């Protein structure tokens, strides 16, 4: 029962859930953002294919991370760190994607003026910080 009050495990679980739901909601479900992604008429079919791949990857990585965190209930330190690493992959890949030629955080027709940093960039930094904080809390909990 005490395992449910492990703040490190809970923080990493929040990131894992964001990994599962983030791309699915933003790119496919929420109309305001889905029209910029999978339902964008300007995107060619192959770009939509890779968007579907990314959504699926988030679901798989987040699900595996949650599995490692909670099954079995007594998670070892190496198992916890593997869950952290897996939960981080999707978000690190999001940061790396911007390094490829011709990429942008937002397509020009959806760009809003006045934002110095893209919301995706800020969210990614917050989630990665939660993973670091979760690891520190978990290490102090052991």
N, C-alpha and C positions, 0 to 999 in steps of 0.2 A: 504493500500500500504506500510506503514511503517513496517508492520510485516515481509516483505520479507528482510528487512535490519537488522533484529534481529540477531546479530552475535552468540548468544548462541543457538538459534534455528537452524541456519545454520550449526554450528559445530556438533550438535547432529544429524542433517539430514545426514551429511557426514558419520557418524558412522552407522546410520540406512541403508544407501545405501551400505556401505561396508558389512554390515551384510547380506543384501539381495544378493549381487553379489559375495561376497568373496568365500564362499564354492561352489557355483554354478560354478563359473569360475575356481577356483583352483582344485576342485575335479572332475569336469565333462567336462568342455569346453576346457581349455587350455591344449593342448596335452602333453607338458613337465611335467605338474604336475598331470594331470588326469591319466597318466599311473602309477603314484604312489598311486592312490586312486581307483576310481570306475573301471578303466580299468586295474588294476593290476592283472595279471593272477595268482599271488601267493595268492591273497586274497580269502578266502572261500565265498560262496554266502551270508552267514549270516553277515559277516563283511561288504560286499557291501550293504546289506540291511540297516545296521546302518549308513553307509555313506550317503545313500539316505535319511534316516531319519534326519540326521544332516543338509544336504543341505536344505531339506524342512523346518526344524525348523528355519534356518537362514532367509529364505524367509518370513515365517510367522511372526517372531519376528520383523524383520526390517520393514515389511509392516505395522504392528500394530503401531510401534513406529512413522512412518511417518504419519499415519492416526491421531494419537493423537496430533502430532505437528502441522499439517496443516489443519485439519478439525475439528471444525470450525477454521477460520483464527485467531481468538482471543483466544489463548491458555492460560488457567489459570495456575498459578504456580503449584498446585497439579497435573494437567494434564501434564504439562511439566516434572515434576519430575517422573511421571509414565512412560512417554516416554523414559526418560533417563534410568530408571531402566530396562525397557523392552529391550532397545538397548544394555544394558550391559550384559544381561543374557547369550547370545551366547558366548561372549568373556570370561566371568568368567568361564563358563562351559569348554571352551577350556583350560584354565589354570588348572582347577580341574581335567581334564581328565588325566593329566600326573601323578597324585597321585595314580592311580589304578595300580595294579601289572601287569607287563609285557608290559607296554605302553612305547612308545618312540616318540619323535618328528618326527623322520624319520625312515623308515625301513632301515636295514643295507645296502641293495644293492643301495640305493639312497643317502646314507650319504656322504657328501663331507667334506674333512678334512679342518681344519683351521678355522672353524666357532665355536667360543666360545658359542654363543647364537643362538638358532634356529630362523630363520626369523619369524615364526609364533608367537613366544614369544615376539619378539621385536614389531611386528605389533600390537599384542594384547595390550601391554603396551601403545603404541602410541594412539590407539583408546580409551582406558579407560581414558587416560590423556585428550583427546579431550572432553570426556563426562564431566569430572570434570571442565575443562576450560569453556565448554559451559554452565554448571550450574552456575559458578561464573559470567560469562558475562550476563546470563539471569537474575540472581538475581540483578545485578547492573543496568540492563536495566529497571526493574520494578519500 
